[in-house]
Amino acid sequence: MSAHEAHVPSREEVISIITRPIPKRLAMASAVLAVVGFVIFLVGVFMGNPRAWQAFHVNWLFFTTVSSAAVAISASQRITTARWSRPTVRILEAMVAWLPVAFVLLLLTISVGKRSIFPWAVSPPTIHEKALWLSPVFFTLRVIGVFALITSLSVWFVYRNVRLDVGIMPEWGSAWAKGIRDRMRAGFGEERRELHSTHSMLGKLAVVLCLVFGFGWTVLAWDLSMSLDYHFYSTMYGWQVFMGGWVVALMVNSILVRLWRKALGAEELILERHYHDIGKLCFAFTAFWGYLTFSQYLVVWYGNMPEETHFFFLRMIHPWVGMTVGVGVLMFVLPFFGLLGKAPKIYTPTMTLFALCSIVGLWMQRYVEIYPSIYAAATGEAMTAAGNAATTVPDSTFALPFGIMEIGTTLGFLGLWGLCYLAFMNAFPRMRVFMMTSPYRDEVQVPVNPKTMEPLPAHE
């Protein structure tokens, strides 16, 4: 091999790298956060503090939109038959481990915690159409059905991807998932045929998953976020909600890729160009998030309709204005201008800084989506009369409802999310070994019939 040729790691070398143990203290720290955080939450619940469930709902939306978007991003890589992301995309796919847990937590929200979160659960809307849409049975069935579909498709997509890697690797991973790995290996056939049959099936599944992700989270955004203010409506609201999760999933990935590269000593597998490519995606979708957010605000501003403007007016008065402005600065201004060049996308301190800005910014966005609508009366909600916006004077003594309940519950969710993520990464291959090392891996650029193994005509 000449000095100018890059070393391509063999399958055995890749497996030896990705199976290296990681410190157990990470799982221990996550468990401590989860226990402490949920103890604080439960104390709040038993003391009758409604902010316990409100903080619970904010964090559910934050962690779940990000985790669901991570799987959708992976699906988009299959739709485009991307090759560049093969060493890094499993780091995104592992977030799927949160979704089954999130489903259980959602059941708690819409059963036990509903009256502390949704004003219409206490005082049903008087508008007939909205009363019908938010009727308890219809609301519950719709929310459970939509999120169950998103979760099922996400788990199925990741399962089929992971199966390829488990099928060619020696037994490795946490004992709790041994039965799952055994089922994955059952019936695993000849490598070339498994590649094409799985790739073909995943192509169809990825398209369905991305469509369900977009439509499903639009409905969930209406029901779980926008409905808290049932006088407000915006056709762009759902987009703005799930694209925030998409942006932050990429930002989280930019941090985790660096951490896994260091933890596994995977310098030969995760390269500087991967940092740059992920950074470019972070920048591009930050710009798109800014476009969506400004477009929604602009339409409401020039329309000047009281049923729309009160939503933004409320969030631009005391005590919410700081949080609202902070969302724009952290989610758009800093990462957009900070990531304009190539160097900040590659240099770990700068990329980490701007990624953390987006992560904190999205949490604040979820907060201002939920809390002001619940506490509208206390802050002087915008009133309408004869088609003109008339507002009461807000009570300047009303303090921002942010304290130990919000911080503790957030830490609890972070710890539980970390436990789910680490459980997945310790149980299944941490990279797409099959697609990185199979001698047939680049055949997927020219689709074949998985039954006959003959190339398909271009129009198919």
Secondary structure, DSSP 8 states (H G I E B T S, - for coil): --TTS-----HHHHHHHHT----THHHHHHHHHHHHHHHHHHHHHHTT-THHHHHHHHHHHHHHHHHHHHHHHHHHHHHTT-STTTTTHHHHHGGGGHHHHHHHHHHHHHHTSHHHH-HHHHS--SSHHHHHHT-HHHHHHHHHHHHHHHHHHHHHHHHHHHHHHHHHS-S-S-GGGHHHHHHHHTT---HHHHHHHHHHHHHHHHHHHHHHHHHHHHHHHHHHTGGGSTT---TTHHHHHHHHHHHHHHHHHHHHHHHHHHHHT-TTTS-HHHHHHHHHHHHHHHHHHHHHHHHHHHHHHHH--HHHHHHHHHHTSTTTHHHHHHHHIIIIIHHHHHTSSSHHHHSHHHHHHHHHHHHHHHHHHHHHHHHHHHTTGGGT-EEEETTEEEE----TT-----SHHHHHHHHHHHHHHHHHHHHHHTTS-SS-HHHHH-TTGGGGGS-B-TTT--B--TT-
